[in-house]
Amino acid sequence: MSRPVGQPVVAAATERPSVSPWSWRSSSVVLPSGAEVVDATLCDESGLKMSVKQEVQYQCASGNTTVYALRELYAPPEWFRMRSLEITYKLASAPTTAPSRQRPPGVTVLAQIGNTSMDRWADLKHCMSKVSLAMKTEGHGFSVFLAFQENITSKEMRGFELDARRAFGSAAVRSIRVENRGADIGPYLRQLQVLSGHSPRAVEVLNVPPFVRSQRLRGPEAFDTFLKVHTKSNGRQRRSWLRDLCGDVEKVRHVYSQFKRSKSLGMVGASAQVLQYPQRTNLFKVWGGNDIDAMKRTWKMMQPCVPFDIPMRVARIIAGSFYWARPDAVMYQIILHSTEKLIESMPSGYKTLTTAQTSHALERLMPTMAIAVCGLDVVSVDELGSSG
């Protein structure tokens, strides 16, 4: 039955018990796209009500309009015997979905700069040069997007930026300066924000005239394939991963061609660096209880009204967070909508040997969500097929 636009509608869901920690069987409500949440309340068995309007509004703004009636998601008082969740919403206008903008073919390198060691920069620049040459051979586009942490001096940033512009052309290079939170993951989220058209206040754009800086932030031209790299402190690992992913033109062309051949390919890490739960190495123990708890906590920041019901068999991490990615695998509303919350939860500065922080959780959640939410494949470069 159709309803006039703007007329409030009440949708209700009743809580049902879950059968296991990873397989929820609770009732849910799927609100229509474009729904404006007017009110949302939990109802208990005696008729008492508790407002959860803010949580439901945030959930719908994330792009996922599914809302679950599950007590654990809302943490009511112990005495509150939850019976149902009632949501009142209206459609302000006919819901429309804007078509996704087609990105031009090519590669955008997203580099997070947390250290100004010339050796580290030389490693990243060598990688960028091989990608640039490969794209020139393909006849496709190339751009570089640098994110400097705020503790780096302006002089050092200008030096790196000038070096990149001389190597790849001024039009191909953009830089931003961001807060020092979350090691490489915080700056990476800021880069994704800018590339998606957002203008976060915490970001300072660098290589544009001052009179333009007050306008909407603009990153470089974003092409249909990303390569994420950063100034990893461990030189042996950094060089090994870069050598694997972008060490020469043919390696770059091989990975790039696989993205063109397979629309289901989402992310590609270095050889043997894509670890599936509960796989771990002697040097990289990645699936401890604290790590899983951090994933759940971070998920709740992004999806407050949806349980973390992702089967752990699909959980992945790309060790070191050096990888190729299709933009759809890392840049979508569930993540972008929560970027401010996520970065705010990350401690300032970087300390080695820390675990279970939001940045660590996102290292696991982003490839896991690429599989579970986006339906894409996440593999290591040695698992890719032949390009012949």
LUMKE-630822 format. One record per residue (C-alpha): residue in one letter; chain; x, y, z. Coordinates in steps of 0.1 Angstrom, whole numbers, plus 5000, padded with zeros to 4 digits. Layout:
<recs>
> a,A,X,Y,Z
...
</recs>
This chain:
<recs>
> m,A,5000,5000,5000
> s,A,5015,5034,4990
> r,A,5016,5063,5015
> p,A,5018,5100,5007
> v,A,5053,5115,5008
> g,A,5059,5130,5043
> q,A,5033,5109,5061
> p,A,5049,5093,5092
> v,A,5051,5055,5092
> v,A,5058,5033,5122
> a,A,5079,5002,5117
> a,A,5085,4977,5146
> a,A,5108,4948,5153
> t,A,5106,4923,5182
> e,A,5138,4910,5199
> r,A,5145,4873,5196
> p,A,5175,4856,5213
> s,A,5207,4849,5195
> v,A,5219,4814,5190
> s,A,5257,4820,5190
> p,A,5281,4849,5193
> w,A,5285,4851,5155
> s,A,5251,4841,5142
> w,A,5224,4865,5153
> r,A,5187,4856,5148
> s,A,5171,4889,5158
> s,A,5142,4907,5141
> s,A,5152,4937,5121
> v,A,5136,4966,5102
> v,A,5149,4977,5068
> l,A,5139,5013,5063
> p,A,5135,5026,5027
> s,A,5163,5046,5012
> g,A,5157,5083,5019
> a,A,5138,5077,5051
> e,A,5140,5105,5077
> v,A,5138,5090,5112
> v,A,5113,5110,5133
> d,A,5115,5089,5164
> a,A,5129,5055,5176
> t,A,5121,5039,5209
> l,A,5127,5007,5228
> c,A,5095,4993,5244
> d,A,5096,4970,5274
> e,A,5070,4945,5286
> s,A,5054,4969,5310
> g,A,5049,4997,5285
> l,A,5080,5018,5294
> k,A,5099,5034,5266
> m,A,5135,5044,5260
> s,A,5146,5067,5232
> v,A,5172,5054,5207
> k,A,5165,5080,5181
> q,A,5201,5093,5179
> e,A,5215,5058,5173
> v,A,5190,5049,5146
> q,A,5195,5082,5128
> y,A,5232,5076,5128
> q,A,5227,5041,5115
> c,A,5206,5052,5086
> a,A,5230,5080,5077
> s,A,5257,5053,5073
> g,A,5241,5041,5041
> n,A,5229,5009,5058
> t,A,5192,5013,5067
> t,A,5189,4979,5085
> v,A,5181,4983,5122
> y,A,5181,4954,5146
> a,A,5160,4950,5177
> l,A,5187,4935,5199
> r,A,5191,4945,5236
> e,A,5229,4943,5235
> l,A,5231,4971,5209
> y,A,5214,4997,5230
> a,A,5224,4988,5266
> p,A,5192,4997,5284
> p,A,5191,4994,5323
> e,A,5191,4959,5337
> w,A,5155,4962,5348
> f,A,5143,4971,5313
> r,A,5128,4940,5298
> m,A,5130,4949,5261
> r,A,5100,4937,5240
> s,A,5103,4957,5207
> l,A,5119,4985,5188
> e,A,5095,5010,5172
> i,A,5107,5035,5146
> t,A,5087,5063,5131
> y,A,5100,5077,5098
> k,A,5088,5097,5068
> l,A,5100,5101,5033
> a,A,5107,5138,5026
> s,A,5109,5131,4989
> a,A,5109,5102,4965
> p,A,5141,5082,4972
> t,A,5166,5084,4945
> t,A,5200,5067,4941
> a,A,5226,5087,4922
> p,A,5246,5066,4898
> s,A,5282,5059,4909
> r,A,5306,5081,4890
> q,A,5328,5062,4866
> r,A,5364,5067,4875
> p,A,5389,5070,4846
> p,A,5413,5041,4842
> g,A,5446,5044,4860
> v,A,5463,5043,4894
> t,A,5462,5068,4923
> v,A,5490,5061,4949
> l,A,5480,5070,4984
> a,A,5511,5075,5005
> q,A,5510,5082,5042
> i,A,5542,5100,5054
> g,A,5549,5097,5091
> n,A,5587,5100,5089
> t,A,5610,5121,5067
> s,A,5639,5096,5064
> m,A,5653,5100,5029
> d,A,5657,5062,5026
> r,A,5620,5057,5033
> w,A,5610,5084,5008
> a,A,5634,5069,4982
> d,A,5617,5035,4986
> l,A,5582,5050,4981
> k,A,5593,5072,4952
> h,A,5609,5042,4934
> c,A,5575,5024,4937
> m,A,5556,5054,4924
> s,A,5580,5058,4894
> k,A,5574,5022,4884
> v,A,5536,5027,4886
> s,A,5539,5059,4866
> l,A,5559,5041,4839
> a,A,5534,5012,4838
> m,A,5505,5036,4834
> k,A,5523,5055,4807
> t,A,5528,5022,4789
> e,A,5491,5014,4793
> g,A,5480,5048,4782
> h,A,5462,5053,4815
> g,A,5462,5079,4842
> f,A,5485,5083,4872
> s,A,5484,5105,4903
> v,A,5500,5107,4938
> f,A,5482,5117,4970
> l,A,5505,5124,4999
> a,A,5493,5127,5035
> f,A,5518,5142,5060
> q,A,5513,5140,5097
> e,A,5512,5173,5115
> n,A,5545,5167,5134
> i,A,5564,5170,5101
> t,A,5578,5205,5095
> s,A,5565,5226,5066
> k,A,5601,5227,5052
> e,A,5603,5189,5051
> m,A,5568,5186,5035
> r,A,5577,5212,5008
> g,A,5609,5193,5000
> f,A,5591,5159,4995
> e,A,5563,5175,4976
> l,A,5586,5194,4953
> d,A,5606,5162,4946
> a,A,5573,5144,4937
> r,A,5561,5172,4915
> r,A,5594,5173,4896
> a,A,5592,5135,4891
> f,A,5556,5132,4882
> g,A,5543,5166,4872
> s,A,5526,5193,4893
> a,A,5491,5183,4881
> a,A,5496,5147,4892
> v,A,5505,5154,4929
> r,A,5484,5166,4958
> s,A,5493,5168,4995
> i,A,5474,5172,5027
> r,A,5485,5177,5063
> v,A,5466,5158,5089
> e,A,5466,5151,5126
> n,A,5490,5125,5140
> r,A,5466,5098,5150
> g,A,5464,5061,5141
> a,A,5498,5057,5125
> d,A,5491,5053,5087
> i,A,5454,5045,5091
> g,A,5443,5079,5104
> p,A,5459,5098,5075
> y,A,5446,5071,5051
> l,A,5410,5077,5063
> r,A,5415,5115,5057
> q,A,5427,5108,5021
> l,A,5396,5087,5014
> q,A,5374,5115,5028
> v,A,5390,5140,5005
> l,A,5388,5117,4975
> s,A,5351,5111,4982
> g,A,5344,5149,4981
> h,A,5343,5156,5018
> s,A,5361,5186,5033
> p,A,5372,5176,5069
> r,A,5382,5206,5090
> a,A,5412,5186,5104
> v,A,5428,5185,5069
> e,A,5450,5213,5055
> v,A,5455,5211,5017
> l,A,5491,5221,5008
> n,A,5500,5226,4972
> v,A,5472,5250,4960
> p,A,5471,5288,4961
> p,A,5461,5303,4995
> f,A,5429,5319,4980
> v,A,5416,5284,4970
> r,A,5423,5267,5004
> s,A,5391,5281,5019
> q,A,5370,5264,4992
> r,A,5361,5227,4990
> l,A,5392,5205,4994
> r,A,5402,5187,4963
> g,A,5425,5157,4960
> p,A,5443,5146,4929
> e,A,5423,5130,4901
> a,A,5412,5097,4915
> f,A,5416,5068,4891
> d,A,5399,5034,4892
> t,A,5427,5016,4911
> f,A,5444,5026,4944
> l,A,5478,5017,4957
> k,A,5483,5023,4995
> v,A,5518,5026,5008
> h,A,5535,5043,5038
> t,A,5568,5050,5055
> k,A,5569,5018,5075
> s,A,5597,5019,5100
> n,A,5609,4983,5094
> g,A,5631,4987,5063
> r,A,5633,4951,5054
> q,A,5595,4946,5055
> r,A,5589,4979,5037
> r,A,5613,4971,5008
> s,A,5600,4935,5006
> w,A,5564,4946,5003
> l,A,5571,4974,4979
> r,A,5592,4951,4957
> d,A,5563,4926,4956
> l,A,5536,4951,4948
> c,A,5554,4977,4926
> g,A,5590,4967,4923
> d,A,5591,4969,4885
> v,A,5569,4979,4856
> e,A,5558,4943,4848
> k,A,5547,4936,4883
> v,A,5526,4967,4883
> r,A,5511,4959,4849
> h,A,5503,4923,4861
> v,A,5484,4934,4892
> y,A,5467,4962,4873
> s,A,5456,4939,4845
> q,A,5440,4916,4871
> f,A,5418,4944,4884
> k,A,5407,4950,4848
> r,A,5400,4913,4842
> s,A,5380,4907,4874
> k,A,5354,4930,4887
> s,A,5353,4909,4919
> l,A,5389,4916,4928
> g,A,5389,4940,4957
> m,A,5423,4941,4974
> v,A,5457,4927,4968
> g,A,5484,4925,4994
> a,A,5521,4914,4992
> s,A,5530,4877,4990
> a,A,5519,4857,5020
> q,A,5507,4889,5038
> v,A,5469,4883,5035
> l,A,5462,4863,5067
> q,A,5428,4846,5072
> y,A,5414,4840,5107
> p,A,5428,4822,5126
> q,A,5461,4821,5106
> r,A,5491,4839,5122
> t,A,5529,4839,5119
> n,A,5556,4837,5145
> l,A,5562,4875,5141
> f,A,5526,4885,5136
> k,A,5500,4872,5160
> v,A,5470,4889,5147
> w,A,5439,4873,5160
> g,A,5441,4876,5198
> g,A,5410,4881,5220
> n,A,5419,4918,5223
> d,A,5420,4921,5185
> i,A,5385,4906,5181
> d,A,5371,4929,5209
> a,A,5386,4959,5191
> m,A,5370,4948,5158
> k,A,5336,4946,5176
> r,A,5341,4980,5193
> t,A,5351,4997,5161
> w,A,5322,4981,5142
> k,A,5298,4995,5167
> m,A,5311,5030,5160
> m,A,5302,5025,5124
> q,A,5271,5004,5127
> p,A,5254,5011,5161
> c,A,5222,4993,5153
> v,A,5236,4962,5136
> p,A,5253,4934,5154
> f,A,5288,4923,5144
> d,A,5276,4891,5127
> i,A,5304,4888,5102
> p,A,5315,4851,5102
> m,A,5351,4849,5114
> r,A,5359,4825,5086
> v,A,5359,4855,5062
> a,A,5380,4878,5084
> r,A,5413,4889,5068
> i,A,5442,4913,5075
> i,A,5467,4925,5051
> a,A,5499,4927,5071
> g,A,5515,4961,5071
> s,A,5486,4977,5052
> f,A,5505,4979,5019
> y,A,5481,4969,4992
> w,A,5463,4975,4959
> a,A,5426,4982,4961
> r,A,5396,4989,4940
> p,A,5380,5021,4954
> d,A,5347,5004,4961
> a,A,5366,4981,4985
> v,A,5377,5009,5008
> m,A,5357,5040,5000
> y,A,5320,5036,5008
> q,A,5295,5053,5031
> i,A,5297,5029,5061
> i,A,5334,5039,5066
> l,A,5333,5075,5054
> h,A,5303,5084,5075
> s,A,5322,5074,5107
> t,A,5356,5088,5099
> e,A,5355,5116,5125
> k,A,5344,5092,5152
> l,A,5370,5066,5142
> i,A,5399,5091,5141
> e,A,5388,5108,5174
> s,A,5391,5074,5191
> m,A,5427,5070,5180
> p,A,5454,5082,5205
> s,A,5477,5110,5194
> g,A,5512,5100,5183
> y,A,5525,5066,5175
> k,A,5538,5040,5199
> t,A,5553,5007,5189
> l,A,5541,4974,5202
> t,A,5505,4987,5208
> t,A,5475,4965,5200
> a,A,5437,4965,5199
> q,A,5434,5002,5190
> t,A,5409,5015,5165
> s,A,5436,5017,5138
> h,A,5445,4980,5144
> a,A,5409,4970,5142
> l,A,5405,4988,5109
> e,A,5435,4970,5095
> r,A,5413,4939,5100
> l,A,5379,4953,5093
> m,A,5386,4970,5060
> p,A,5396,4938,5041
> t,A,5371,4918,5061
> m,A,5343,4942,5051
> a,A,5355,4942,5015
> i,A,5346,4905,5015
> a,A,5316,4904,5038
> v,A,5299,4937,5029
> c,A,5311,4944,4994
> g,A,5313,4908,4981
> l,A,5349,4913,4968
> d,A,5380,4891,4968
> v,A,5410,4899,4990
> v,A,5441,4880,4980
> s,A,5479,4882,4980
> v,A,5499,4890,4949
> d,A,5512,4854,4947
> e,A,5476,4842,4945
> l,A,5468,4862,4914
> g,A,5465,4843,4881
> s,A,5487,4846,4851
> s,A,5482,4877,4830
> g,A,5493,4859,4799
</recs>
